[in-house]
């Protein structure tokens, strides 16, 4: 674990990462119908959670960097699951859970798990888009674009 005197700085780093993730979710939601914003945010948060959970599988760094990285990623993963981040997104996160879009260790190490996650995220967002009235539905392939953008922006 990181030195306790470094803890506030590491917590600040975690807070900054959470803010970046939420900004990315807002950015990828900007051109979508308002009704889709929570589903996009949920996908972005879930991807970021999985990326943070990769801390268990990353090649170790020399100390103290390894302890710092593990601490920051642990804080990020915990905060992504907190009510402050998930408030209002519970139905979307539950729907994603039902589609088996959960943070798993395999996501970090098995390429097919990543592909399955991408497919599941796209299917989920497409389903949310189809639930809108015909005139409010986004363009074809919008879900592909959003998921690709979220991934390209580093998971958030």
N, C-alpha and C positions, 0 to 999 in steps of 0.2 A: 504494500500500500504506500502511497505517496506520503511524504513527510507532512505532518499536520500543519506546519507553518505554511506549506504550499497550498493547503486545501482551499482557502478563499480564491486564490488565483485560478485553480483548477475548476472551481465552481463557476467562476466568471467565464472561463473557456466553454464550459458545458452550456451555460446560459446563452452565450453567443452562438453556439451551434444550433441550439433550439430556435433562436430568433432567425437564423439563416434558413432553417428548414421551413419555418412558418412563412417566411418571405417567399421562398420558392413555391410553396403551395399556393400562396396568394397570386403570385405571378402566373402560374400555370392555370389558375382559375379565371384570370382576368377576362379572357375572351369567350368564356363559356357561359351558358345561361346560369343565372344566379342559383337556380335549384340544384345545379350540379356542383357547386362550390364545396359543400360538405363531403361529398363522395371523393372529389379530387384531393381534398385536404386529408381525408382518411387514408387514401392510397399513398400519398406522400409521407405521412407519418409512419405508416406501416413499413414502407421501404427504408426509411431512416432508422427505424427500430431494428430492422434486420441488419443493416450496415453496422450499427452500434454493437449488435450482438456478435459481430465477427471478431470482436476482441479476443474471444476464446480460441481462435484459430490462426491469428496473425503470427508471423515469425517474430520471435522475441527481439526486442531492441536492447541495447546496452542500458544498464541502470544509470541514472534514475529515469531515463526516458520511458522505459517499459512500464514502470509503476505509474508514471504520469499519464501515459496513454490509456492504460487499463482503468485508471480512476476516472478520467474524463469520459471515456466511452461508456463506462458503467453509469456515471451520472446522467449522461445523455439518454441511455436506454431507460433508466428509471424515470426521468422527467417526461419522456415521450409517452409513458404509461400513466402519468399523473392526471388527475381531474382538471388541472389548469390547462392542459393541452388537449385532452380528450372530450372536454365538456361540449355537449351538443352533437358529438360525433358517434356516440355510443351505438345507435342503430346501424351506422355504416361500418363501424369496426366489428360489430357482431355479424353483419352480413359477410364481411370479408373473412371472418373467422369460420363461418359456415362453408365458405369456399376453400377452406384450408389455406388461407393466406395469412399464416402466422409466422412469427419469427422462429426459425429453426436453425440449428447448427448446420444442417446440410446445405442451406442456402449459401453459406459462406465457403463451402468447399466442393460442392457438386454442381457442375455447370447445368445439368438438366433441371435441377431445382430452381436455378435462376430463370431458366426458360419457362418453366411451369409458372413461376411467380409472375413473369411478364404477361403470359397468356391469361392468367387468372385476373390480373389487374385490368387488362384490356376488356375482357369479358364482363367484369363487374361494371366498369364505367360505361360500356355500351348498353348494358341492361338499364343502368340509371338513365341514360340518354333516351332510350326507347320508352321509358315510363313518362316522359314529358309529352304534352300535347304536340301534335305534328308540326305546328308552326314554330315551336320553341326548340325543337330537336337540333342538335349540332350537326355539322357537315359529316359526311362519311369519313371514316378514318380519324376522326378527332381524338378518339380514345388512344389509338396508336401513337398519335403525335404527343399527347399529354404524357403518356407513360414513358415514351422515349425521351421527352424533355426532362421529366423528373429524374430519370436515370442519368442523363447527361449532366444534370446540374449536381450530381454527386449524392443523390438520394435525398435531396432537399436543399 
